[in-house]
Amino acid sequence: MRYVEWIKHPSGEHGADPGTWAMIGAAAFWSGTGRITVTIAVIMLEITGKFRFLPAIMVAVVVAKWVGDWMNHSLYHALLHLKHIPYLGDPHKSLTSCVSEAMVQEVVTFSEYEAREEVERIVSETTHHGFPVLGLDESGRTYMVMI
């Protein structure tokens, strides 16, 4: 147990009790599944209040993140797919693309006063969920709100 001499049991003996290893394992698990390394390290230190465990927690958290990145996506990335939430992808790609590449060419709008049947028909025929409503204010200027 020479490699863990810097982790001491609360009674002062060398080595670590099973609770210490469980805490380090929990930190590694959370980091490997969620990829939130610094947050997990801080939470574990706040829970225990024992800063002498910081080196072991940091090693476990970083190794778990590397292994998790190597093997698959994070838990939160997988939940996006399960809930059918669109994933925006690489943020650097969005800096080089134009809005016109992502938007619909023929925008469906509503007027201020629209028949309920017309609104129901348009909503049922389209796949998106945002519609601009166009109207005129007192001075004759056009305004728009989204529903």
C-alpha positions as CSV (number, residue, x, y, z in Angstrom):
1,M,0.0,0.0,0.0
2,R,3.0,2.3,-0.5
3,Y,1.2,4.2,-3.3
4,V,-1.7,5.3,-1.1
5,E,0.3,6.3,2.0
6,W,-0.7,10.0,1.5
7,I,-4.3,9.0,2.1
8,K,-4.7,8.4,5.8
9,H,-7.4,6.7,7.6
10,P,-9.3,9.1,10.1
11,S,-7.6,7.2,12.9
12,G,-4.2,8.1,11.5
13,E,-3.3,4.7,10.1
14,H,-1.9,4.4,6.6
15,G,-4.2,3.3,3.9
16,A,-7.8,4.2,3.4
17,D,-11.1,2.9,4.6
18,P,-13.7,1.6,2.1
19,G,-15.7,4.8,2.5
20,T,-12.8,6.8,1.0
21,W,-12.6,4.5,-2.0
22,A,-16.4,4.6,-2.4
23,M,-16.2,8.4,-2.5
24,I,-13.4,8.4,-5.1
25,G,-15.3,5.8,-7.1
26,A,-18.5,7.8,-7.0
27,A,-16.6,10.9,-8.2
28,A,-15.1,8.9,-11.0
29,F,-18.5,7.5,-12.0
30,W,-20.2,10.9,-12.1
31,S,-17.3,12.3,-14.1
32,G,-17.2,9.4,-16.6
33,T,-21.0,9.6,-17.3
34,G,-21.6,13.3,-17.1
35,R,-18.1,14.7,-18.1
36,I,-18.3,17.4,-15.4
37,T,-14.9,17.0,-13.8
38,V,-14.3,20.2,-11.9
39,T,-17.8,20.3,-10.6
40,I,-17.7,16.8,-9.3
41,A,-14.3,17.4,-7.6
42,V,-15.6,20.5,-5.9
43,I,-18.9,18.8,-4.8
44,M,-16.9,15.8,-3.3
45,L,-14.6,18.2,-1.5
46,E,-17.5,20.2,-0.1
47,I,-19.3,17.0,1.0
48,T,-16.4,15.6,2.8
49,G,-14.4,18.7,3.8
50,K,-11.2,16.7,3.6
51,F,-8.8,18.4,1.2
52,R,-6.2,15.7,1.5
53,F,-8.4,13.5,-0.8
54,L,-8.1,16.1,-3.6
55,P,-5.2,14.4,-5.5
56,A,-7.0,11.0,-5.5
57,I,-10.3,12.6,-6.6
58,M,-8.7,14.6,-9.3
59,V,-6.8,11.6,-10.7
60,A,-9.9,9.4,-10.7
61,V,-12.1,12.2,-12.2
62,V,-9.7,13.0,-15.0
63,V,-9.0,9.3,-15.9
64,A,-12.8,8.6,-15.9
65,K,-13.4,11.5,-18.2
66,W,-10.7,10.4,-20.6
67,V,-12.0,6.8,-20.7
68,G,-15.6,8.1,-21.0
69,D,-14.7,10.3,-24.0
70,W,-12.8,7.5,-25.6
71,M,-15.7,5.0,-25.3
72,N,-18.9,7.0,-25.9
73,H,-20.9,10.2,-25.6
74,S,-21.9,11.6,-22.2
75,L,-25.1,10.7,-20.4
76,Y,-26.5,14.1,-21.2
77,H,-25.7,13.8,-24.9
78,A,-27.5,10.4,-25.0
79,L,-30.6,11.9,-23.2
80,L,-30.8,14.6,-25.9
81,H,-31.3,11.7,-28.5
82,L,-33.8,9.9,-26.2
83,K,-35.9,13.0,-25.8
84,H,-35.7,13.9,-29.5
85,I,-34.1,17.2,-28.7
86,P,-32.2,18.5,-31.7
87,Y,-28.4,18.6,-31.1
88,L,-26.8,21.7,-32.6
89,G,-23.5,20.0,-33.2
90,D,-20.1,21.7,-33.5
91,P,-20.3,25.3,-32.2
92,H,-17.3,26.3,-34.4
93,K,-19.2,25.3,-37.5
94,S,-22.0,27.7,-36.7
95,L,-19.6,30.5,-36.8
96,T,-19.0,29.9,-40.5
97,S,-22.5,29.1,-41.6
98,C,-25.3,31.5,-42.6
99,V,-28.8,31.7,-41.1
100,S,-30.3,31.1,-44.5
101,E,-28.9,27.6,-44.4
102,A,-30.9,26.7,-41.4
103,M,-34.2,28.6,-42.0
104,V,-37.3,27.8,-44.0
105,Q,-37.5,29.6,-47.3
106,E,-41.2,30.2,-47.3
107,V,-42.2,31.6,-43.9
108,V,-45.7,30.9,-42.7
109,T,-47.2,33.9,-40.9
110,F,-50.5,34.8,-39.2
111,S,-52.3,38.1,-39.3
112,E,-53.6,39.8,-36.1
113,Y,-57.0,38.4,-36.7
114,E,-57.0,34.9,-38.0
115,A,-59.8,32.3,-38.1
116,R,-59.4,29.4,-35.6
117,E,-59.9,26.9,-38.4
118,E,-57.1,28.5,-40.5
119,V,-54.7,28.4,-37.5
120,E,-55.5,24.8,-36.8
121,R,-55.0,23.8,-40.4
122,I,-51.6,25.6,-40.7
123,V,-50.4,24.2,-37.3
124,S,-51.3,20.7,-38.4
125,E,-49.7,21.0,-41.8
126,T,-46.3,22.3,-40.7
127,T,-43.6,20.7,-38.7
128,H,-42.2,23.7,-36.9
129,H,-43.7,25.3,-33.7
130,G,-43.1,29.0,-34.1
131,F,-45.2,31.4,-36.2
132,P,-44.7,35.1,-36.6
133,V,-47.9,37.2,-36.2
134,L,-47.9,40.4,-38.2
135,G,-49.9,43.5,-37.4
136,L,-50.0,47.3,-37.6
137,D,-49.7,49.7,-34.6
138,E,-51.5,53.0,-34.3
139,S,-48.9,54.9,-36.4
140,G,-49.1,52.4,-39.2
141,R,-45.8,50.6,-38.6
142,T,-45.7,46.8,-39.0
143,Y,-44.9,44.8,-35.9
144,M,-44.3,41.2,-35.3
145,V,-44.6,38.8,-32.4
146,M,-43.9,35.1,-32.2
147,I,-46.3,32.4,-31.0
